[in-house]
Amino acid sequence: MESNLKCLRSKFGFSQQDIAEYLGISKTSYHNKETGEREFKLNECKKISELFNMKIDEIFFGERVSFK
């Protein structure tokens, strides 16, 4: 199952590299976080919520969103 973050990223046309650069981390680090292998830091969550103009809990803890 795709994560909300992956769905949002795709909807907005961002690549993993785009988000990684926005957060100031490597693409590999971002990939590991998006897939749940690692956890995002709070400041990264805040930046992602600002980018998508959504609350942190909606992105990371809410029901799965679908944009299909």
N, C-alpha and C positions, 0 to 999 in steps of 0.2 A: 504494500500500500504506500502510495506517495504521501509525503508529509505535507502539511499545510504550507510550510515554507517553500518547498519545491513547487507546489502549485502556484503560489503567489509569485515566485521568481519567474516562472514560465509565463504567467499571465502578463507581467510587466515587461517581459522581453529581456530579462537580465540573465547573463550566464553566471556560473559559479565564480568565474574569474572576476566578473564585474563586482559581485557582492564582496568577494575576498578583498579586492582593492579598496572598496568603500570602507571596509572594516579595518584595513591595514594588516591583514593576515595573508598567509599563503593560500593558494587554491586548494592544496591538499588538506590544510587545516580546516578550511571552510567545508570541504566535502565531508570530512570526518564528522563535523558538527551537524551538518544538514542531515546526514544519514543516521545520526544518533550514536555514533561510535565515541564521540567526545561531547562535552557540554559547552554551550556558549557561556561566556562571561556576561555579567549583568550589563556592563557598558556596551557590549556587542548587541545584546537584546534590545537595549534602548535605541541604538542607532538603526537597527532593523525595523523597529516599530515606527520610528520617524520616517524612514524611507517609504514604508508602505502605508503610512498614516493610519495605523491600527494599534490597538492596545496589545501589550506584550502577551497577556493571557489569551487573547483571541488568536494570535499567531502560534503560540507554543503549547497551549493547554486546552484550547477550545475544540469544538467538534471539527471534524475534517471539512474543509471548504472545497468546493468544486467549481471550476470555472469553465467546464466543457459545455 
